[in-house]
Amino acid sequence: MPRSSLCLLLLLVAATASVAQSEKQPPLLRHPTLSRTQVAFVYGGDLWIVSREGGEARRLTAGAGVETDPHFSPDGTQIAFTGEYDGNVDVYVVPASGGVPRRLTYHPDPDSAVGWTPDGTRVLFTSSRMSYTFFDRLYTIPAAGGAEVMTELQLPRAEDASYSPDGTHVAYVPNRQWQPAWKRYRGGQTTPIWIANLADSSVEKLPRENSNDFNPMWVGQMIYFLSDRAGPVTLFAYDTATKAVKQVVENNGLDFKSASAGPGAIAYEQFGSIYLYDLDSHTSKRLDISVAGDLPEVRPHFLKIEPRRIRNAALSPTGARAVFEARGEILSVPAEKGDVRDLTNTVGAVERDPAWSPDGKWIAYFSDESGEYALHLRDQTGMGEARKVDLGQPPSFFYSPRWSPDSKKVAYTDKRMNVWYVDLEHPVPVRVDSDIYELPFHTLDPAWSPDGKWIAYTRQLKNHLHAVFLYSLEQKKSFQATDGMSDARYPVFDRGGKYLYFAASTDIGQANSWLEMSSINRPFTRSV
């Protein structure tokens, strides 16, 4: 096999490990929807269905793409969902008893199923097909299929919705949140729930104080919804008669991710499990659901390592080989002749940020094999076991290992804006310094002097500009090396250790804030 092909192939998992893992861990069940007798949900990108009492689930769809967002019709005979069977994201309907899905929408813009009209004749969906920027609107389309004859709800924008039982009103979420996984977010994109009168488009707003409210479900005179207004996301109810909001499920654990109302109950998702909240008894129970089928994703298989999957890379001192991070593995690849070596070949662990030691013998990288990240050192040949260096407490996320010239120490940074180094002969981490302002970028840039006695790095000053600092390992002390009148970054010593080079900018001021929108994409220059 040609070497280029070897570079693009990676054996992901061992069959025995996959089976053992699936037996120990419950399946990740997502987006439940409820009928009088059944629960449908998403698992592995397909739709599955099971009795309301739980048990062995049956697969409904098996498309090459992802099928998601299932919604039972009011009579429980059909399920509307979002699918990508034909290379595009569209709305489909499939019989609850099984069968060939029927495509309803054909626009090239993504269309996502949201629910049904109360009479069960039309499917409600969102699309940005007629939007002038990045937001969705609500539409309905006949569930019977045929020509795409859709009706637009006269609302400026909407991301999720539920009809009132008489079909005259709709409870909906007007705002799209670009990062919904941001826990307890309280910025300008929090999501309210509004009630629109479809006769005149007038709006009533559910009471809130900048919480994230979503997933509205209209049942009788109550609107149930998910919210983080009291801490972890849980289930609340709004009484349209009394205008009062109350929490109906106590949650001291992980967030509820989605919910759907059906006859007499609400199905909700928490940490991969599905629960039913009984509307009469006001109690929840977890459904014991098992899935079994031909799941190609869990079989051992080869995948191409596309360039966009390569996260970090480093050259060997001789340039004969390079080491790459891809799909959580560390791969050593020859420049011309030889084999690709999977140095880690782990199941259920992520290895990151490889760095080749100057003496050419070792590869350093971070691994979460133990459950928390540690520094691992592995022979570059791939032989033998990795040496594991505990990086202390509290656990953290680490970046950018940098070898000292004598291959005896490693400097690195962490998510708490600290610079560290560890002496591999006496592996106790030493904190060098800490930055003072948090940024989403890694700007500490540690670099060793040729004699290994100094670490150069950059951190911010109170004026938000970066300065170059020098840390003496002998004196255990840092010294500021630049005057702070420019933004100094990327320090590096010359080979003899006499000069320290860096890149400085004196026109970065208006581009120096990442949170302020007026600073985005402002040009600036640097000089060495």
Secondary structure, 3 states (H helix, E strand, C coil): CCHHHHHCEEECCCHHHHHHHHHHCCCCCEEEEECCCEEEEEECCEEEEEECCCEECEECCCCCCCCEEEEECCCCCEEEEEECCCCCCEEEEEECCCCCCEECCCCCCCEEEEEECCCCCEEEEEECCCCCCCCCEEEEEECCCCCCCCEECCCCCCCEEEECCCCCEEEEECCCCCCCCCCCCCCCCCCCCEEEECCCCCEEECCCCCCCEEEEEEECCEEEEEECCCCCCEEEEEECCCCCEEECCCCCCCCEEEEEEECCEEEEEECCEEEEEECCCCCEEECCEECCCCCHHHCCCEEECCHHHEEEEEECCCCCEEEEEECCEEEEEECCCCCCEECCCCCCCCEEEEEECCCCCEEEEEECCCCCCEEEEEECCCCCCCEEECCCCCCCCEEEEEECCCCCEEEEEECCCEEEEEECCEEEEEEEEECCCCCCCCCCCCEECCCCCEEEEEEECCCCCEEEEEEECCCCEEEECCCCCCEEEEEEECCCCCCEEEEEECCCHHHCCCCCHHHCCCCCCCEC
